[in-house]
Structures are given as C-alpha cells and as structure tokens.
Amino acid sequence: MDLRIVGGRVLLDSGIEEAAIHVGSGDGAIVAIGADRDAVRTVDATGLTVLPGIVDIHGDAFERQLMPRPGVGVSLDIALLESDRQAIANGITTVFHGVTWSWEPGLRSADNARGLLAAMELLRPRLAADTRFHLRHETYNLDAESEVVDWIAARRIDALAFNNHLPSSDGAGARPDKIAQMAERSGLPREDFLKLVERLRERRDEVPLSIARIAGRAVANHVALLSHDDESPAQRCWFRSLGCRVSEFPMNIETARAAADGSDDIVLGAPNVMRGGSHLGWINASEMIASGLCSILASDYYYPAPLIAAFRLVECGIQPLERAWSLISASPARAAGLRDRGRIAGGMRADLVLVDAAPSRRPRVVAALVAGRIVHLTQAERIVG
C-alpha cells in the first residue's frame, strides 16, 4: 500500500521531530522522510508519537494462551492467533516466541515444541506480527541435540537460547514450591519427576560438549545465540567464546558487568521496569539500565510491558525517549541480526507504531504497521483518502 503518515512527532536518528513518512507500495519499506509526496492513503498522526516497531527478542506469554490454567490446554492455532493480537495491540511488530524444549513432558515437551514450530510456520500468513521461533533449549535435554541441529540447518530457528532449569541436588528441599510447580506442569507425580531429574543429573558431563556442538552449528548458520540466567563471569566468558553474545537475565551484578565489559548484549525484563522491581526479588532493571548494564528489554511474560517500560524510564528521568526506545527496538533488532528494522529511516522496513503518550504512564498504541501494512487501528477517522 502506498501511504504517507503526517502530523506526528517522529523518532528519527537525529532525534524527535515532526516529519512526514512515505511508505512505498512494493516491499513495504520507507521511501522518504520529510518529503511532501502524494499517496493513495494518508494517516493523520496529529498528537501522536511515531516510533519504530517493538522487536521482542524474548517472550513466552503465549504459554498462558496455550495453558490458561494448569492442565487446561487450548489449540495451538487459537493460542497463537490470540497472542498475535495481544502483541500487535501493544506495539510489538516483531515477536520472538520463546519456545522451551525441555527434558520435561507436558507443556515444554518435544511434541509441544514440534507442534508449535509447525503451527507458527503454517499460520505465518495469518499473523500480523513478524513471528519468529526462539528455541529455548534446555541443556540437559541431550537426546534432542540431533533434531535441534537439523532445525538449525533447515533455517527453522531464528534465535537459540541455552537454558538450564534442572533443579539442583538440594532443590527439592530448598524450593519445594518450585519443584511442585514443575511437576504439575509436566503432569508427573512428584516422586516420578524427582527420579527423572536424578537420571538426567547423572549425564552432567555430557552437557558442555553438547552445548558447544549446537553453538557451532548455530554460528555457522548465522542464528542469534543467547545464554539464559548466567551465574558467573566465568560462565558468561565461556558462552562468549562459543559465539554467544547475548546474556539473558544474568543472575548477579558481577556477571552483568562481565557481559558489558565484553560488549555483549544484556537482556532484562520489561515487566521489571513496569512494576518497579523484579517479582522474584532479583536485580532492579531500572537501576541496571542507569548503570549501563542492560541493553535490551523484553516482554518476558507480559506483552504490554515493553511499551509501558520505555515511557516509564522517560518519566523517571533515567533515559530520554530516544535511548529508552532503543532498548525495545533498535538494540534487539541488532542483536537478532535484523538489520532492516528498529529505526525509522529511508530503506528500512515500515514497521511503525503510532502512540498516544498522554498521559505517559499509560501510553496507548493507536495504530501499528508491519512492512507498510496497517495491522492495528483504533481510530479509523485518522485514515484520510
């Protein structure tokens, strides 16, 4: 569709200024900025802020659509289509669904991962957001290695994170609530679940080599690599040596600082900023951003959070909008290897969100465009001609 967006305050590389954006009808790219050109359709953005679409590099909120209550399953297509609507309505134009393939049966089983991947591939033409597959590979899921490598070679994986949620040897006593939650999710009785954990723990020596092999294949195929819950600077350095340059949710300040010193990206949760702190009592994301120890914010478990978090950072005086917005757009796009989005500039994809930022504590997406196509609009009167 050939269209122009006029009257809005636009976030450009040079700062925020009022400018017209012209989108071409061919590949959905931005043709020109500031030029007064005719178009088939005009969007009046008066009173709105025009921003690059949000790139959500880590989110698993779709799991709540798949299983809204423990043991209550919803069809994959219904869950993914509903998740898509929620993402787009909150300004997320590129969404990486973090699908965990674990050693657990149930919600994070092999069959579920295979089914989700197949469903995403089938549904993509119907999804508004550019939907991508982020495989969260549980490192003790050793028997899955060959299939994961096959998926990488077939270009079916867009990002791959190394996770380890295997309970520690004293986990059953230290966190009985967590063990109960994991057992319930898997559908196994508690004792059977603990026996499974013990069998996996016996294979611990196989894990590092498996990680290295998978990482090597991912790097060779230009798949973005992430490590989740890095526990120490040494662990972060080891993952970096494998080509993994994104640290998700480092467990302590020292590890985050080691990541920053190595020029790695650091992902924290936008809900942490939105809520004013971690729901688990861990590091405060706003303080980490102020200290230069966070380069990316992700939706994590709540799609509205990135939009709200960016404006919260501005309101609290932690960052201006230009820098706050880069945490949810330009930076994750770069980390994921998506060089065609995350900025508003000529030749870039027209992934755009038009936001009513008054009041700033409750910003609202009025319209969203993906590759130049209007996929969300709450005020139809803004379309002229």
Protein Blocks (a to p, Z undefined) as FASTA:
>chain_A
ZZddehiacddfkbccdddddddfklopafbghiacddfbdcdfehiacddddddfbdck
lmmmmmmbghiacdfklmmmmmmmmmmmnopabdcddddddfbehjllmklmmmmmmmmm
mmmmmpmbacdddddddfklmmlmmmmmmmmmnopafbdcdddfbdcfklmmmmmmlmmm
mmmmnopafklmmmmmmmmmmmmmmmmmmmmmmmmmmmmnopacddehiabfklmmmmmm
nopabdehiabfklmmmmmmnopacdddfklmmnopafklpacfklmmmnopafbdcekl
amklmmmmmmmmmmnomacfklmmmmmmmmmmmmnopakgoiacehiacddcdddfbdfk
lgcdfbdceehiafbdfblklpgZZ
